[in-house]
Structures are given as C-alpha cells and as structure tokens.
Amino acid sequence: MNKTELIQKLAKKTGMTIKDSEIAVNAIFDAKPGKGIIAVELDAGRKVTIPGFGVFKTVARKARTGINPKTGEKINIPAKKYPTFKAGKTLKDRVSE
C-alpha cells in the first residue's frame, strides 16, 4: 500500500473526503521539517506510543571506527541518531496469525 491508497482507504472507512484524509495522513506522517506529528516528536527526542500498535522512538548510535571494505583503510564513522519502530503485542499477534 502506498500513501495514495492509504488516503483513499481512510476516506472510505471514515466517510471523510479525499482532501480531508490527505490532510490527516500528512499531519501524522509527513517527514518534512516541522510538519508531521510523529517526526516532530522524534526530532524533540520524545517517543510516540500507540497502544496495541507500537512505539516510534529515536536511538543514538555512538561514533566508532570502521574499515572501508574496498581499501581496508580505517575510517571514522560519526555518531548519529535514527528513528526506530517496535511493533506492539496486539499488532504482532495479528500479523503472526
């Protein structure tokens, strides 16, 4: 399913217009700076918990030394933060059936 299909299914399921459904989906999932609710919360270092569905959070990875596989040269890999999602029990159970 892509974003357009998600918007159409949301409109059909809720009776909202396509335009209103698009606004709702973008308000939640947009990844542009300062836009989507989930991304804004992750930027601020907070987690987003949706009971039964899962948890979105940010994880920090420490700086480390790696090896360039092509040349064998040691390289410094900088620290970075990245988003993660952990599915909740209800979602895991439903998908595994």
C-alpha positions as CSV (number, residue, x, y, z in Angstrom):
1,M,0.0,0.0,0.0
2,N,1.3,3.4,-0.8
3,K,0.3,6.8,0.5
4,T,-2.4,7.5,-2.1
5,E,-4.0,4.1,-1.3
6,L,-3.8,4.8,2.4
7,I,-5.6,8.2,1.9
8,Q,-8.3,6.5,-0.2
9,K,-8.9,3.8,2.3
10,L,-9.1,6.3,5.2
11,A,-11.6,8.3,3.2
12,K,-13.7,5.3,2.5
13,K,-13.6,3.9,6.1
14,T,-14.3,7.2,7.8
15,G,-16.6,8.9,5.3
16,M,-14.1,11.8,5.1
17,T,-13.3,13.5,1.8
18,I,-10.1,12.5,0.0
19,K,-8.8,16.0,0.6
20,D,-9.5,15.8,4.4
21,S,-8.0,12.3,4.5
22,E,-4.8,13.6,2.8
23,I,-4.6,16.4,5.3
24,A,-5.0,13.9,8.2
25,V,-2.3,11.5,6.8
26,N,0.1,14.3,6.2
27,A,-0.4,15.8,9.6
28,I,0.6,12.5,11.2
29,F,3.2,11.0,8.8
30,D,4.9,14.0,6.9
31,A,8.7,13.8,7.4
32,K,9.5,17.4,6.2
33,P,11.0,19.6,9.0
34,G,8.3,20.9,11.3
35,K,5.5,19.1,9.7
36,G,4.3,15.6,10.7
37,I,3.4,14.9,14.3
38,I,5.5,11.7,14.6
39,A,8.6,13.3,13.0
40,V,8.3,16.4,15.2
41,E,8.1,14.3,18.4
42,L,11.1,12.2,17.3
43,D,13.1,15.4,16.5
44,A,12.5,16.6,20.1
45,G,13.8,13.3,21.4
46,R,10.4,12.0,22.6
47,K,8.8,8.7,21.7
48,V,5.4,8.2,20.3
49,T,3.4,5.3,21.8
50,I,0.2,4.0,20.1
51,P,-1.1,1.3,22.5
52,G,-1.6,-2.1,20.7
53,F,0.1,-0.8,17.6
54,G,3.7,0.1,18.5
55,V,6.3,2.7,19.6
56,F,8.2,5.1,17.4
57,K,11.4,6.4,19.1
58,T,14.9,7.8,18.3
59,V,18.0,5.8,19.1
60,A,21.5,7.2,19.3
61,R,24.5,5.3,17.8
62,K,27.9,6.2,19.2
63,A,30.8,7.2,17.0
64,R,33.0,4.3,16.0
65,T,35.9,3.2,13.8
66,G,35.1,1.1,10.8
67,I,37.0,-0.4,7.9
68,N,36.5,0.5,4.3
69,P,35.9,-2.9,2.7
70,K,37.3,-1.8,-0.6
71,T,40.6,-0.5,0.6
72,G,41.0,-1.9,4.1
73,E,41.6,1.7,5.4
74,K,40.3,2.6,8.8
75,I,37.6,5.3,8.8
76,N,35.8,7.2,11.5
77,I,32.0,6.8,11.5
78,P,30.3,9.7,13.2
79,A,27.7,9.4,15.9
80,K,24.1,9.7,14.7
81,K,20.5,9.3,15.7
82,Y,18.0,7.3,13.8
83,P,14.3,6.5,14.1
84,T,13.0,3.0,15.1
85,F,9.6,1.4,15.3
86,K,8.8,-1.5,17.6
87,A,5.5,-3.2,17.0
88,G,3.1,-3.7,19.9
89,K,1.9,-7.1,21.1
90,T,-1.6,-6.7,19.5
91,L,-0.1,-5.9,16.1
92,K,2.5,-8.7,16.4
93,D,-0.2,-11.2,17.3
94,R,-2.5,-10.2,14.5
95,V,0.2,-10.3,11.8
96,S,1.6,-13.7,13.0
97,E,-1.8,-15.4,12.7
